[in-house]
Amino acid sequence: MLRVQYEETIRAALLEDMRYGDLATEAIVHPQQTSRALITAKQDGVIAGMEVAGAVFEIVDARIRFAALVADGTQVHKGEDIARVQGPTGSLLMAERTALNFLQRLSGIATSTRQAVEAVKDYRAVIVDTRKTTPGMRALEKYAVAAGGGRNHRFTLSDAAMIKDNHIQAAGGIRAAVERVRAYAGLTVKVEVEAESLEQVEEALTAGADIVMLDNMPPERMRQAVDLIAGRVLSEASGGITLDQIAAVAASGVDYISLGWLTHSLKSMDLSMNFLAQSMT
């Protein structure tokens, strides 16, 4: 991931946290004091966001040295050290929370994604994310999904045309919606149609959709839809699919399973930063 994609987000987060400085650190820590510290996993999980965490420390103080001890996408265990930092003590303290916030959140997404990926490993289905991301954090959160072994769905409304129920109603039907998109966006744009019934699946196929989203269908109905599609286009399962249900959904034969909760209902991974030693320069 290019730094330009997330540096502005980091600077906004730092400004939010220490707009007027750090009262405790400025009162307690001598400007010449330096420290070494370790970032440690307090639970099992999959790491994501090392580059971002390192950038936080660097932006706060270029004298800080950040060394990742594991790569993004690595499964780690409780008590395992994942990064080492050293530099001016005051700067380490000011950067600590923001760096950990990014690292914990992205690692939480990667961990949940890995769980979903493992649950469908015996099937053809690929786990993908959605646009249900934190405003301003989409690039980072989708990066974390990829670090966990998932794939990214469209990043923006202009990456592909997804025709949903409200679009269908506004257009007066699936065929009319697809025709309008084709006329407006051109043949190189992928068109995905949301279908809630087998009748809508057939209509989407007839209209020339590239992908059919099987929305809120039970697994048996999904299996019937996949049989109806018969490999002519790609199929995607979506809508309220929990971790317990993923294997049954994958067994229907769908190509993709999109999960909004990977990014909108995540549980951050528990990490901590602890000083090892201090000295005066």
C-alpha positions as CSV (number, residue, x, y, z in Angstrom):
1,M,0.0,0.0,0.0
2,L,1.3,3.4,-0.9
3,R,2.0,5.8,2.0
4,V,0.1,8.6,0.2
5,Q,-3.1,6.5,0.7
6,Y,-3.0,6.7,4.5
7,E,-0.6,9.4,5.6
8,E,-3.4,12.1,5.7
9,T,-5.5,9.7,7.9
10,I,-2.5,9.3,10.3
11,R,-2.0,13.0,10.6
12,A,-5.7,13.6,11.2
13,A,-5.6,11.0,14.0
14,L,-2.5,12.5,15.6
15,L,-4.0,16.0,15.5
16,E,-7.2,14.7,17.1
17,D,-5.3,13.1,19.9
18,M,-2.7,15.7,20.8
19,R,-3.9,19.0,19.3
20,Y,-2.6,20.9,22.3
21,G,0.2,18.5,23.2
22,D,0.5,15.8,25.9
23,L,0.2,17.3,29.4
24,A,1.4,14.3,31.3
25,T,4.4,13.6,29.1
26,E,5.5,17.2,28.8
27,A,5.3,17.5,32.6
28,I,7.1,14.3,33.5
29,V,9.6,13.3,30.7
30,H,13.0,15.0,30.3
31,P,13.5,16.1,26.7
32,Q,16.8,14.2,26.5
33,Q,15.4,10.9,27.8
34,T,15.3,7.9,25.4
35,S,13.6,4.5,25.7
36,R,13.3,1.1,24.1
37,A,9.9,-0.6,24.0
38,L,8.2,-3.7,22.7
39,I,4.7,-4.1,21.2
40,T,3.2,-7.3,22.3
41,A,0.2,-9.4,21.4
42,K,-2.1,-9.9,24.4
43,Q,-4.2,-12.5,22.5
44,D,-3.9,-14.8,19.5
45,G,-4.6,-13.1,16.1
46,V,-3.5,-12.1,12.7
47,I,-1.3,-9.0,12.4
48,A,-2.1,-6.1,9.9
49,G,-0.9,-2.5,9.9
50,M,2.8,-2.7,10.7
51,E,3.7,-0.2,8.0
52,V,1.0,2.2,9.3
53,A,2.1,1.9,12.9
54,G,5.7,2.6,11.9
55,A,4.6,5.7,10.0
56,V,2.8,7.0,13.0
57,F,6.0,6.9,15.1
58,E,8.0,8.4,12.2
59,I,5.6,11.3,11.7
60,V,5.6,12.1,15.4
61,D,9.4,12.0,15.5
62,A,11.8,11.1,12.8
63,R,14.4,10.0,15.4
64,I,12.2,7.0,16.4
65,R,13.3,3.6,15.0
66,F,10.5,1.1,14.5
67,A,11.2,-2.5,13.6
68,A,8.5,-5.0,12.8
69,L,9.3,-8.4,14.2
70,V,6.5,-10.1,12.2
71,A,5.0,-9.4,8.7
72,D,1.4,-8.4,8.1
73,G,-0.7,-11.5,7.6
74,T,1.2,-13.5,10.2
75,Q,-0.7,-15.5,12.8
76,V,0.7,-14.6,16.3
77,H,0.0,-15.9,19.7
78,K,-0.7,-14.3,23.1
79,G,2.6,-13.0,24.6
80,E,4.4,-12.8,21.3
81,D,6.4,-9.6,20.6
82,I,5.5,-8.2,17.3
83,A,7.5,-4.9,17.0
84,R,10.4,-3.0,18.6
85,V,10.6,0.8,19.0
86,Q,13.3,3.1,20.3
87,G,13.8,6.8,20.5
88,P,12.9,9.9,22.6
89,T,10.7,8.8,25.4
90,G,8.3,11.7,25.1
91,S,7.8,11.1,21.4
92,L,7.2,7.3,22.0
93,L,4.5,8.1,24.5
94,M,2.8,10.7,22.3
95,A,2.7,8.3,19.4
96,E,1.8,5.1,21.3
97,R,-2.0,5.3,21.4
98,T,-2.5,6.3,17.8
99,A,-0.1,3.7,16.6
100,L,-1.8,1.0,18.6
101,N,-5.2,2.1,17.6
102,F,-4.4,1.6,13.9
103,L,-2.6,-1.7,14.6
104,Q,-5.2,-3.1,16.9
105,R,-8.1,-2.2,14.5
106,L,-6.5,-3.5,11.4
107,S,-5.3,-6.7,13.1
108,G,-8.8,-7.3,14.3
109,I,-10.1,-7.1,10.8
110,A,-7.4,-9.4,9.5
111,T,-8.1,-11.9,12.3
112,S,-11.9,-12.0,11.6
113,T,-11.1,-12.4,7.9
114,R,-8.8,-15.3,8.5
115,Q,-11.5,-17.0,10.5
116,A,-13.9,-16.7,7.6
117,V,-11.3,-17.8,5.1
118,E,-10.5,-20.9,7.1
119,A,-14.2,-21.7,7.5
120,V,-14.6,-22.0,3.6
121,K,-11.2,-23.5,2.8
122,D,-12.8,-26.7,1.5
123,Y,-15.0,-24.9,-0.9
124,R,-14.5,-22.7,-4.0
125,A,-16.0,-19.6,-2.4
126,V,-13.8,-16.6,-1.9
127,I,-14.4,-14.3,1.1
128,V,-14.7,-10.6,0.1
129,D,-15.4,-7.3,1.9
130,T,-17.9,-4.6,1.3
131,R,-18.1,-0.8,1.4
132,K,-19.3,-0.9,5.0
133,T,-16.1,0.7,6.2
134,T,-15.2,3.4,8.7
135,P,-15.3,6.8,6.9
136,G,-11.8,7.8,6.0
137,M,-10.4,4.3,6.8
138,R,-11.5,2.4,3.7
139,A,-8.1,1.9,2.1
140,L,-6.6,0.7,5.4
141,E,-9.5,-1.6,6.3
142,K,-9.6,-3.2,2.9
143,Y,-5.9,-3.7,3.1
144,A,-6.4,-5.5,6.4
145,V,-9.0,-7.8,4.8
146,A,-6.4,-8.7,2.2
147,A,-3.8,-9.3,4.9
148,G,-6.2,-11.8,6.5
149,G,-6.5,-13.7,3.3
150,G,-9.7,-12.2,1.9
151,R,-10.3,-10.3,-1.4
152,N,-11.5,-6.8,-1.9
153,H,-14.9,-6.0,-3.5
154,R,-15.2,-2.6,-5.2
155,F,-13.5,0.3,-3.4
156,T,-15.8,3.0,-4.7
157,L,-19.1,3.5,-6.4
158,S,-17.3,4.0,-9.7
159,D,-15.3,0.8,-9.7
160,A,-18.3,-1.3,-10.8
161,A,-22.1,-0.9,-11.1
162,M,-24.0,-2.7,-8.4
163,I,-27.7,-2.6,-9.1
164,K,-29.6,-3.1,-5.8
165,D,-33.2,-3.3,-4.9
166,N,-33.8,0.5,-4.8
167,H,-32.1,0.9,-8.2
168,I,-34.4,-1.8,-9.6
169,Q,-37.5,-0.1,-8.2
170,A,-36.3,3.3,-9.5
171,A,-35.7,1.9,-13.0
172,G,-38.9,-0.2,-13.2
173,G,-37.2,-3.6,-13.4
174,I,-33.9,-5.4,-13.7
175,R,-33.6,-5.3,-17.5
176,A,-34.3,-1.6,-17.6
177,A,-31.7,-1.0,-14.9
178,V,-29.0,-3.0,-16.6
179,E,-29.7,-1.4,-20.0
180,R,-29.4,2.1,-18.5
181,V,-26.1,1.2,-16.9
182,R,-24.7,-0.3,-20.1
183,A,-25.7,2.8,-22.1
184,Y,-24.2,5.1,-19.5
185,A,-21.1,3.4,-18.3
186,G,-20.0,1.3,-21.3
187,L,-19.3,-2.3,-21.9
188,T,-16.0,-2.4,-20.0
189,V,-17.8,-1.8,-16.7
190,K,-18.8,-4.9,-14.7
191,V,-22.5,-4.9,-13.8
192,E,-23.7,-6.8,-10.7
193,V,-27.4,-7.3,-9.9
194,E,-28.9,-8.0,-6.6
195,A,-31.4,-10.8,-6.7
196,E,-33.7,-11.9,-3.9
197,S,-35.6,-14.7,-5.7
198,L,-35.0,-17.3,-8.4
199,E,-37.2,-15.2,-10.7
200,Q,-34.9,-12.2,-10.3
201,V,-31.8,-14.4,-10.9
202,E,-33.3,-15.5,-14.2
203,E,-34.1,-11.9,-15.1
204,A,-30.6,-10.8,-14.2
205,L,-29.1,-13.5,-16.4
206,T,-31.4,-12.6,-19.3
207,A,-30.5,-8.9,-18.9
208,G,-26.8,-9.6,-19.2
209,A,-25.5,-9.1,-15.7
210,D,-21.8,-10.0,-15.1
211,I,-22.4,-11.0,-11.5
212,V,-25.5,-12.0,-9.6
213,M,-25.7,-11.3,-5.9
214,L,-27.9,-13.7,-4.0
215,D,-29.2,-11.5,-1.3
216,N,-30.5,-12.9,2.0
217,M,-31.2,-16.3,0.5
218,P,-31.1,-19.5,2.7
219,P,-28.4,-22.0,1.6
220,E,-30.8,-24.3,-0.2
221,R,-32.2,-21.5,-2.2
222,M,-28.7,-20.4,-3.0
223,R,-27.9,-23.9,-4.3
224,Q,-30.9,-23.7,-6.6
225,A,-29.8,-20.2,-7.8
226,V,-26.2,-21.5,-8.5
227,D,-27.7,-24.4,-10.5
228,L,-29.8,-21.9,-12.4
229,I,-26.7,-19.7,-13.1
230,A,-24.8,-22.8,-14.2
231,G,-21.5,-21.0,-14.5
232,R,-22.7,-18.5,-17.0
233,V,-21.8,-15.6,-14.7
234,L,-20.2,-15.2,-11.3
235,S,-22.4,-15.6,-8.2
236,E,-22.0,-13.8,-4.8
237,A,-23.8,-14.6,-1.6
238,S,-24.5,-11.7,0.7
239,G,-26.8,-10.5,3.5
240,G,-26.6,-11.4,7.2
241,I,-24.2,-14.3,6.8
242,T,-22.6,-15.2,10.2
243,L,-19.4,-17.1,10.8
244,D,-21.5,-20.1,11.8
245,Q,-23.3,-20.1,8.5
246,I,-20.4,-19.5,6.2
247,A,-19.6,-23.1,5.5
248,A,-23.2,-23.9,4.6
249,V,-23.3,-20.9,2.3
250,A,-20.1,-21.9,0.6
251,A,-21.4,-25.5,0.1
252,S,-24.1,-24.0,-2.2
253,G,-21.4,-23.5,-4.8
254,V,-21.3,-19.7,-4.9
255,D,-18.1,-18.0,-6.2
256,Y,-17.9,-15.2,-3.6
257,I,-19.3,-14.5,-0.1
258,S,-19.3,-10.8,0.9
259,L,-19.3,-10.0,4.6
260,G,-20.0,-6.5,5.8
261,W,-19.1,-7.4,9.4
262,L,-15.5,-7.9,8.6
263,T,-15.2,-4.1,8.7
264,H,-18.3,-2.7,10.4
265,S,-18.6,-5.0,13.5
266,L,-15.0,-5.9,14.2
267,K,-13.3,-6.6,17.5
268,S,-9.9,-4.9,17.8
269,M,-7.0,-7.1,18.6
270,D,-5.5,-6.5,22.1
271,L,-2.0,-5.2,21.9
272,S,0.3,-3.3,24.3
273,M,3.5,-1.3,24.3
274,N,5.8,-1.7,27.2
275,F,9.1,0.1,28.0
276,L,12.2,-2.0,28.5
277,A,14.8,0.6,29.5
278,Q,15.4,4.3,29.6
279,S,18.5,6.4,29.4
280,M,19.6,10.0,29.0
281,T,21.4,11.3,25.9
